[in-house]
Structure formats: C-alpha cells, structure tokens
C-alpha cells in the first residue's frame, strides 16, 4: 500500500479502486500472441524492435518473439523500409523536421542505414526548402531579441535544432534578405 493510498484512506475514508494497483500481465502463447501482434502491426507502421518488445511483454521468450517477427516480415505486416518512408513523410511534412533530425530519429528507433537512406528519398527538395523558409520567416517574426547578431544566432540555433543543414540555413537567409 502506497503513501497516497494510506493518506486518502485515513483523511477521506476512501478506498482506492484497483486502477491504481499494479495490474497482472497476461501471459500469451505463441498462437494467442500472433493475432494480437498482427493487429498491432496492421494499426500503424512499427519497427522490429517495437514488435519484439511488445511480444516480450506478452510473455514470449526471445526465440519465439524473433520467429514471430520473421513471420510478420514475410507476411508484409512488418517492413522497416516502409516504416522509414512513413516516418520521413510525417516528420518533414507535418512537423517540418530537417534531414538530420529525421535521420537521428530513425537511428534511435534502430532502423538500418539502408532503410534510412530509402526513407530520406521521400523528401521532396522543393517542399523541404519551402519548410525551411516558412520556419525562418515565422521564427524571425516571433524572436524578441533586438541585437541583430544575437537574433540571427538564436534563429540559426533553432533551425539547426529542427535538423536543417547550416549551408541551407545560410542560403535561406540570403534568399529572404534578412
């Protein structure tokens, strides 16, 4: 019994529902886990590591989990190249991330260099450039720094943190005449 539960019982004469107590995990067999993990993969693109972790949470051992990952890959429910392409499309069009941040995100997910290169091919250079210009204009309007050098440095750091390359940032400054 935790401190909060004891406090609530004494202070307010409340009983804590089982929502707050740790839940016992159900252990699945390989046969039971297959339809659950297939639905998990069908819902959205997943990496092999995410699926393997989920299978281990289901109580399967590492060998069984690896066999199911191979089966899901053969059935085309699990495809890291497709995951990388989907990740890139989402991050550069919706969140307006740059190539470097996208690449770091995919590496953190354990995606291979080959799949990362394939995913980065999804980036349309014109849209990428427009995203950079948009972010630069927006940040330039909202930045409160009065000193022009400090202002430029802050904006440049912001764009680099978004994953844009320094040479592109400098070209964007020149194009906008800022």
C-alpha positions as CSV (number, residue, x, y, z in Angstrom):
1,X,0.0,0.0,0.0
2,X,1.5,3.3,-1.1
3,X,1.7,6.6,0.8
4,X,-1.1,8.2,-1.2
5,X,-3.5,5.3,-0.7
6,X,-2.9,5.4,3.1
7,X,-3.4,9.1,3.2
8,X,-6.6,9.0,1.2
9,X,-8.0,6.2,3.3
10,X,-7.2,8.0,6.6
11,X,-8.2,11.5,5.5
12,X,-11.3,10.9,3.4
13,X,-12.2,7.3,4.3
14,X,-11.8,6.3,0.7
15,X,-10.9,3.0,-0.8
16,X,-8.7,3.1,-3.8
17,X,-10.0,1.2,-6.9
18,X,-7.8,-1.4,-8.5
19,X,-6.9,1.1,-11.2
20,X,-4.1,2.3,-9.0
21,X,-2.8,-1.1,-8.0
22,X,-0.3,-2.9,-10.4
23,X,-2.0,-5.0,-12.9
24,X,-1.0,-8.6,-13.5
25,X,0.1,-9.1,-17.1
26,X,-1.5,-11.9,-19.0
27,X,0.9,-14.4,-20.5
28,X,0.1,-15.4,-24.0
29,X,1.1,-18.4,-26.0
30,X,2.7,-18.0,-29.4
31,X,-0.6,-19.0,-31.0
32,X,-2.6,-16.4,-28.9
33,X,0.0,-13.7,-29.5
34,X,0.0,-14.0,-33.3
35,X,-3.4,-12.4,-34.0
36,X,-2.8,-9.7,-31.3
37,X,0.6,-8.7,-32.7
38,X,-0.8,-8.8,-36.3
39,X,-3.5,-6.3,-35.3
40,X,-0.8,-4.2,-33.6
41,X,1.2,-4.1,-36.8
42,X,-1.8,-3.5,-39.0
43,X,-2.9,-0.5,-37.0
44,X,0.2,1.5,-37.9
45,X,3.8,1.0,-39.1
46,X,6.1,-0.5,-36.5
47,X,9.7,-1.3,-36.2
48,X,11.0,-4.8,-35.5
49,X,12.3,-3.6,-32.1
50,X,8.8,-2.2,-31.1
51,X,7.2,-5.5,-32.1
52,X,9.8,-7.6,-30.3
53,X,9.4,-5.6,-27.2
54,X,5.6,-6.0,-27.3
55,X,6.0,-9.8,-27.8
56,X,8.3,-9.9,-24.8
57,X,5.7,-8.0,-22.8
58,X,3.2,-10.7,-23.8
59,X,5.4,-13.2,-22.0
60,X,7.1,-14.9,-25.0
61,X,10.7,-15.7,-24.9
62,X,13.2,-14.1,-27.2
63,X,13.4,-17.1,-29.7
64,X,9.6,-17.2,-30.1
65,X,9.5,-13.4,-30.5
66,X,12.1,-13.5,-33.2
67,X,10.3,-16.2,-35.0
68,X,7.1,-14.2,-35.0
69,X,9.0,-11.1,-36.2
70,X,10.3,-13.1,-39.1
71,X,6.8,-14.4,-39.9
72,X,5.3,-10.9,-39.8
73,X,8.1,-9.7,-42.1
74,X,7.4,-12.5,-44.5
75,X,3.7,-11.7,-44.5
76,X,4.5,-8.0,-45.2
77,X,2.8,-6.8,-41.9
78,X,6.2,-5.6,-40.7
79,X,8.6,-3.7,-43.1
80,X,11.3,-1.4,-41.8
81,X,11.8,0.3,-45.2
82,X,8.1,1.2,-45.3
83,X,8.3,2.4,-41.7
84,X,11.2,4.7,-42.5
85,X,9.4,6.1,-45.5
86,X,6.3,6.7,-43.4
87,X,8.3,8.3,-40.6
88,X,10.1,10.6,-43.0
89,X,6.8,11.7,-44.7
90,X,5.2,12.5,-41.4
91,X,8.1,14.3,-39.8
92,X,9.1,16.5,-42.7
93,X,5.6,17.5,-43.9
94,X,3.8,17.8,-40.6
95,X,6.4,18.6,-38.0
96,X,8.8,20.3,-40.6
97,X,11.8,18.5,-39.4
98,X,15.1,18.6,-41.3
99,X,17.1,15.7,-42.7
100,X,19.5,15.5,-39.7
101,X,16.8,15.3,-37.1
102,X,14.8,12.7,-39.1
103,X,18.0,10.7,-39.5
104,X,18.7,10.8,-35.8
105,X,15.1,9.8,-35.0
106,X,15.3,6.8,-37.3
107,X,18.7,5.7,-35.8
108,X,17.2,6.0,-32.3
109,X,14.5,3.6,-33.4
110,X,17.1,1.1,-34.5
111,X,16.5,1.4,-38.3
112,X,19.3,0.3,-40.6
113,X,21.3,2.8,-42.7
114,X,19.9,1.3,-45.9
115,X,16.3,1.8,-44.8
116,X,17.2,5.4,-43.6
117,X,18.6,6.3,-47.0
118,X,15.5,4.8,-48.7
119,X,13.3,6.8,-46.3
120,X,15.1,10.1,-46.9
121,X,14.4,9.7,-50.6
122,X,10.8,10.5,-49.8
123,X,11.8,14.2,-49.1
124,X,10.8,16.5,-52.0
125,X,13.6,19.1,-52.2
126,X,11.2,21.9,-53.1
127,X,8.8,21.2,-50.2
128,X,11.9,20.8,-47.9
129,X,13.1,24.3,-49.0
130,X,9.7,25.8,-48.5
131,X,9.5,24.3,-45.0
132,X,12.9,25.9,-44.2
133,X,11.8,29.3,-45.5
134,X,8.5,29.1,-43.6
135,X,10.2,28.3,-40.3
136,X,12.8,31.0,-40.8
137,X,10.1,33.7,-41.5
138,X,8.0,32.5,-38.6
139,X,10.8,32.5,-36.1
140,X,12.1,35.8,-37.4
141,X,8.7,37.4,-36.7
142,X,8.4,35.9,-33.2
143,X,12.0,36.3,-32.0
144,X,12.2,39.1,-29.4
145,X,16.0,39.6,-29.4
146,X,16.9,43.2,-30.5
147,X,20.6,42.7,-31.1
148,X,20.9,41.6,-34.8
149,X,23.8,39.2,-34.3
150,X,22.3,37.5,-31.2
151,X,18.9,37.4,-33.1
152,X,20.5,35.7,-36.1
153,X,22.4,33.2,-33.9
154,X,19.2,32.3,-31.9
155,X,17.2,31.7,-35.1
156,X,20.1,29.7,-36.6
157,X,20.3,27.5,-33.5
158,X,16.5,27.0,-33.7
159,X,16.7,25.8,-37.3
160,X,19.7,23.6,-36.6
161,X,17.8,22.0,-33.7
162,X,15.0,21.3,-36.2
163,X,17.5,19.3,-38.2
164,X,18.3,21.7,-41.1
165,X,21.8,21.9,-42.6
166,X,23.9,25.0,-41.9
167,X,24.6,25.7,-45.6
168,X,20.8,25.6,-46.4
169,X,20.1,27.9,-43.5
170,X,22.6,30.4,-44.8
171,X,21.2,30.2,-48.3
172,X,17.7,30.8,-46.9
173,X,18.9,33.9,-45.0
174,X,20.3,35.3,-48.3
175,X,17.1,34.5,-50.3
176,X,14.9,36.3,-47.7
177,X,17.4,39.1,-47.4
178,X,17.4,39.0,-43.6
